Amino acid sequence: MLKFRQKVRVYFVFNLNLKRPWAIRRRLAWSLAAVNIFGTVVFSTLAYQASRQATLADIDDILCAAAEGVRSIVPPIIVDQAEGVERTEPLYTETYHSAHESLERYVEAARLEFLYAIVIRKDGSAYELVSNLSPEQQAARVDPMQEILLKPYEDLSPVMIEAAKTGQRSIDVAEDEYGHFRSCLVPVTSAAGTVTLFGADLEISEVNQRLLRDLITNVGIGFMVLVGTLFVIRAVSNSMSRDVSKVVSETEAVSRLSFMPDEQRLSSTTLEVDQLFGALYDMKNGLKAFSKYVPTSVIKRVLATGRAEIGGERRELSLLMTDVTDFTTISEQLDAEKVMMVMSEYFGNVVAPILDMQGTLDKYVGDAIFAYWNAPNAQPDHAALCCKAALKSREASTRLAEQWKQQGLFPWYTRFGLHAGETVFGNVGAPDRMDFTVIGSSVNLASRIEGLNKYYGTEILASQRLRELARDQFVFRSIDRVMPKGAIYDFEIYELLGETADFTGNTTALDYLTLWENAYGLYKQRKWVEAFEAFQRLSQTQPSDKVAALYVKRCQDFMQTPPAASWDGIQRFDSK
């Protein structure tokens, strides 16, 4: 028994704990079910009480109608005879038998137990005048050995006595030697002062059976109503649960800034939920529009922290800078509206891969794009994402340029500068107007690296640090050791050629890359003749390789005029 109590206690603690959150479907279903059960019980009780009163009223009406029927059936002559008959005088008259048969038929038709007439004389003696019982039944009820006589009725109930005194119709429950009955008595007083009580009885067991049938009917109806309403409650709670689940899903999508391109407004048959769907739809549209001005990652950060404060933190980021080749020349040949339209199409194609690679778009500067990785959210593979975004953006830029050439428009080609370095990112500005951005020398260095593409004739240049972080997944070739304008130290720069997987099995490209690194090594060793011959062979193999042509020219110059002994191989730039 103790274990059973413990199990019950555990069940209530862990399964019916009202303090813990419940699903709205469960809470609504249980609440409505409890209200419904309570209402059904109350309704069934009230309905039963009303039905019981109505049934008793119907029974009383039937009994009183039957009593009046007895009065009409028993002729006055029998009453007159009864007034002068001695107690032992038989009462076998044709009129008596006719009345008796009429009462028997009436009982069967009305489904009653007894119909009778009792005479109460002035001296207080009472006799059963006539009833629906046969003579044998009457004898059995009184004394089987007696002859059928006008039987004395000595067990007058208080109700009978009261009815005889008042002369008023009376309805009551009475019990005598013959049983327990519900009765209706109609008293009639003759001129001689004799009171005749015409009565109709129905056994209480029959009354209870009729009331029980009413109870079963009401319980059945109540049960069907309960079951039906439980199904309705289930449907309503499921509907509400689905609506609330949609609301939760929508709010989670808002918190994640996860928006579908052509999102439709949700609707509900519940007014308040439908209004909430409308508010969420407007909110999502507002945030969707807002995210076109502010990086999505920044909005998520603000939503997650719930605050926007001036300040920042230091972290190594991968930075990407772009520029359009000969943009100034191209833009001067177009009106401002045309430039705006073409630039929008260009940005749409080039920026998409950056966003696909989880980059944070910081800003547009004219035709230039500045994006970064590893902020505001940490991205362990930020260098790889940066390289992949640059390659895919170049592909998109090249495709768009070919389309524009076919349409007779000026093609736009993009140059990329990639760098990984320590920067500070966060909110800068005034307390009431801030901008989330990154600052530091690394940002300027990425811009300088992008500008070197013009000098070397390359498309994607990367710094030494970024190459160190991404060399396992991407293929680079050495370009030069440089010190851009404004830099305080020199570093190697590399050209990003592609992903390592793209070069697997491409022996031509791998052989060319090997020959290139050998030639570059000869150049670094000041072996001008060997380097010249190696670069010349490379230039002949790939006439479009502008870097090879640059080194052929540089080696020729050094062969004619060797550099000083202090030459360190660093290419210094005095302009951007």
SULPESUL-V605029 format. One record per backbone hydrogen bond with DSSP energy under -0.5 kcal/mol. CO is the residue of the C=O (numbers start at 1). NH is the residue of the N-H. Records with the same first field share a line. If there is no record, write none. Layout:
CO->NH ; NH
This chain:
1->5
2->6
3->7
4->8
5->9
6->10
7->11
8->12
9->13
10->14
11->15 ; 16
12->16
16->18
17->20
23->27
24->28
25->29
26->30
27->31
28->32
29->33
30->34
31->35
32->36
33->37
34->38
35->39
36->40
37->41
38->42
39->43
40->44
41->45
42->46
43->47
44->48
45->49
46->50
47->51
48->52
49->53
50->54
51->55
52->56
53->57
54->58
55->59
56->60
57->61
58->62
59->63
60->64
61->65
62->66
63->67
64->68
65->69
66->70
67->71
68->72
69->73
70->74
73->75
75->78 ; 79
76->80
77->81
78->82
79->83
80->84
81->84 ; 85
82->85
86->89
88->90
89->150
91->93
93->97
94->98
95->99
96->100
97->101
98->102
99->103
100->104
101->105
102->106
103->107
104->108
105->109
106->110
107->111 ; 112
114->201
115->132
116->199
117->129 ; 130
118->120 ; 197
119->121 ; 127
120->195
121->124
125->121
126->153
127->119 ; 129
128->151
130->117
134->138
135->139
136->140
137->141
138->142
139->143
143->146
147->149
149->151
151->128
152->154
154->156
157->161
158->162
159->163
160->164
161->165
162->166
163->167
170->185
172->174 ; 183
174->181
176->179
179->176 ; 181
180->204
181->174 ; 183
182->202
183->172
184->200
185->170 ; 187
186->198
188->190 ; 196
190->193
194->190 ; 196
195->120 ; 197
196->188 ; 198
197->118 ; 199
198->186
199->116
200->184
201->113 ; 114
202->182
203->206 ; 207
204->208
205->209
206->210
207->211
208->212
209->213
210->214
211->215
212->216
213->217
214->218
215->219
216->220
217->221
218->222
219->223
220->224
221->225
222->226
223->227
224->228
225->229
226->230
227->231
228->232
229->233
230->234
231->235
232->236
233->237
234->238
235->239
236->240
237->241
238->242
239->243
240->244
241->245
242->246
243->247
244->248
245->249
246->250
247->251
248->252
249->253
250->254
251->255
252->256
253->257 ; 258
254->257
257->259
260->263
261->263
269->271
270->274
271->275
272->276
273->277
274->278
275->279
276->280
277->281
278->282
279->283
280->284
281->285
282->286
283->287
284->288
285->289
286->290
287->291
289->292
290->293 ; 294
295->298 ; 299
296->300
297->301
298->302
299->303
300->304
301->305
302->306
311->427
313->425
315->317 ; 423
317->319 ; 421
318->373
319->419
320->371
321->417
323->415
324->327
326->330
327->331
328->332
329->333
330->333
331->334
335->339
336->340
337->341
338->342
339->343
340->344
341->345
342->346
343->347
344->348
345->349
346->350
347->351
348->352
349->353
350->354
351->355
352->356
353->357
354->359
355->358
359->361
360->362 ; 372
363->370
364->366
365->368
368->365
369->322
370->362 ; 363
371->320
372->360
373->318
379->382
381->385
382->386
383->387
384->388
385->389
386->390
387->391
388->392
389->393
390->394
391->395
392->396
393->397
394->398
395->399
396->400
397->401
398->402
399->403
400->404
401->405
402->406
403->407
404->409
405->408
411->413
413->325
415->323
416->461
417->321
418->463
419->319
421->317
422->442
423->315
424->439
425->313
426->437
427->311
428->435
430->433
433->430
435->428 ; 437
437->426
439->424
440->443 ; 444
441->445
442->446
443->447
444->448
445->449
446->450
447->451
448->452
449->452 ; 453
450->453
451->454 ; 455
452->456
453->457 ; 458
459->416
460->496
461->418
462->494
463->467
464->468
465->469
466->470
467->471
470->473 ; 474
473->500
475->497 ; 498
477->495
480->482 ; 493
481->571
482->491
483->573
484->487
491->482
492->464
493->479 ; 480
494->462 ; 496
495->477 ; 497
498->475
499->502 ; 503
500->503 ; 504
501->504
503->506
505->507
506->510
507->511
508->512
509->513
510->514
511->515
512->516
513->517
514->518
515->519
516->520
517->521
518->522
519->523
520->524
521->525
522->527
523->526
526->528
527->531
528->532
529->533
530->534
531->535
532->536
533->537
534->538
535->539
536->540
537->541
538->542
542->545
544->546
545->549
546->550
547->551
548->552
549->553
550->554
551->555
552->556
553->557
554->558
555->559
556->560
557->561
564->567
569->481
570->572
571->483
